């Protein structure tokens, strides 16, 4: 069996850069920052010690200012280590 791909590979760096660019665009634009909520949160690390993120993108209409309680447990939502770039 032969497989063909019609898109170029999408790497880990590409993914980080893509969401960082969108996050920067939202912060830089007064209109977007008023309308769009984007939040990136570290869920954990892959076997290669790469970030596994939870990315939330939604509208700000009806958004509440209070955050949900953090689910705490061993190994859940690790904190960023000093010297790493926080997303």
N, C-alpha and C positions, 0 to 999 in steps of 0.2 A: 504494500500500500504506500502511496506517495501523498505527502501533504504539502500544500503551498500556502504561504502567508502573503497577504497583500498589504500588510502594514509593517513598518519598521519596528524593531523591538523597543519596548518602553521600560527603561531601567529605573532602578531605585532613585538615583540622582535626579532623573527626569521628573519623577513623581514629587520629590521634595521641592524641587525648583518650581514646578507648576503650582503647587498649593501655596508656596511662599510668595510667588508673584501675585496670585489672586488675593492673598491676605494683605499685601502691600497696596494693591489697587484699591481695595475696599477702605483701608485706613486713609489713603491719600485723597479720596473723593468724598466731599461733604455729602453729596446725594446718596452714594452707595453706603457710606457709614451710617446714615440715618435710616436706610431701608433694609440693609442686609446684615444678618448676624452670622459670623463665622468664628468657630472656636476649634482649636486643635489641642488634643489631649493625648498624652503618652499612655498607651494601654500596657505596653511591655516591650520586650525585645525579641527579635527573631534569633535563630540559632547563630546567625552571622553577626549578632549584636547590632542589628539595625532597628530603628524605631518602628514600632507598630502603633499607628495613631488611630484615634477615633476623631473623625472630622465631621463637625456639625455645620451645615450651611442652611439657613432658613431666613424667613422674613422677620422683621422686628415688630410687626403689628401684633399686639396682644402679648408681647414678651414681658415676663415678670422679672423684676430686679433680683429677687431672691433665688439662690441656687439650691438645688437638691442636696440632701445630705450625701456625703462621700461614703461609698461602699468601702469599708475597710476590711482587709483580710491579708493574710500572708501572701506576698507576691503579687497582689493586685495593685494596679496603678503605681508603679515605681516612680520615685522622684528623679528629676534630672540630676546628674552628677555635676559637680563643679567643673567648669571648663568646657562643657558640652554646649552646643547651641540649642537653646530651648525653642521649640516651634511655636 
